[in-house]
Amino acid sequence: MDSAASHDLEKPLLVNDLPVLKRRSHARDVHILSCAFLLIFLAFGATQNLESTLITEKNLGTTSLGILYLSFAFFSLVASSVVRSLGSKNSLILGTTGYWLFIAAHLKPTWCIMVPVSLYLGFASAIIWVEQGTYLTAAARSHARDNGLHEGTIIGNFNGEFWGMFACRQFVGNLLPLVLLRGGTEGNPSNTTLLFTVFLCSMTLGTILMCFLNKRDDEEEKDPHNAESLSLYASLSSLSKSIVAPMFDVRMLLIIPLMAYTGLQQAFVWAEFTKYIVSPMLGVSGVGGAMAVYGAFDAACSLIAGRLTSGLKSITLIVSGGAFVQAVIFLWLLLCYSPSSGILGTINLLIMAALLGIGDGVFNTQLSALIGIFFKDDMEGAFAQLKVWQCSAVALIFFISPYISLQAMLVLMLSAVCLSYTAFVYLSQQGEKALSLQVQVQVQAQVHDVCT
């Protein structure tokens, strides 16, 4: 068993060299998971893009999103323990309920409704996203093991498919506001009610689709003799391990800046780009069109980047491209950009949206693959850390957005992308050495097993 597992870090096994394995495709679960997330998040993503421009009373829109992501970050600290207790499938289904309630609250958005719903959505989001990362990586490893394929390649392919489908939410979801809110009818209550009703139907379908997933719980959760794992002491120990232990791992410390930056760049698009760049030129209804372009390029880049991912070297090259593209956009907006009317101004705006989408597609696929490679022993804890830092960064942007200028925000983004990329490059260099040494040790172990 140890000998077979060591092939995960090497070249794909030849079919003729494989032992008799029970071949099983796990791609079905990835298809279902991807489609379910598309149906759920096309509604949430479009609503989030409109939040800063559609709900403007006392900054209720941006404040509710700030509360949401602050709650998301907090509950991510305990999400891994909750996920282990509930199981994979139940966690995913429970996570959808928060998004459904959040969209329903927009039928009558008031402070008394939006604040508690945003708090609950933070909890539900932590549950669904920690389990999503764990579920997808587990499916990829099972598929690679059962079919004798290269693990790194399958992780990249599955992440590419998921994030490609997920990015389509920006394209599909934003076409609805573009159609239903066109012609300056943003303030018409009947139009917004129809829009959110359609979104609720989409979320309901996504939740139903989740019910067809296979369970992927650890053997420890399935073992009836392991009831002590549910004790209070064991739960607290698991929580402490998920929160504290990763902070003593140098790899985690080096990847945290990139985790935080992915949240910053997403929040920049949702809060700053739509409010200060898109809306003044195209109106609130035009936000949907610009974000549809953003989503289309995000989806295409996710699929391509996932297919090109084969290991740490490819991840390094792809992330470098994404960081460069987004840095160019920030410099363009800070130094060269000036709003202009007509076709040229619209084209420049759409080019920016496309390049920002490319960068987001790169970071989503490669960061998930990177976590899958480095943190095999505690994926729940690693993905929980991802959401803690991502969501803290998103909440920061939403809270400070009303109080700082666009120029100050752009300086912050440039500093963040430089810092996170520097730490990532150092991590990739050290990680490549560590993986090479691990492969050598495993090859020596194989030779020893063959000789004995």
Helices and strands as residue ranges (DSSP letters): H 2-5, G 6-9, G 15-17, H 27-54, G 57-59, H 60-86, H 88-105, H 111-147, H 151-180, H 189-210, H 219-222, G 224-230, H 232-243, G 245-248, H 250-267, I 268-278, H 279-308, H 312-331, I 332-336, H 342-374, H 379-400, G 401-403, H 406-451
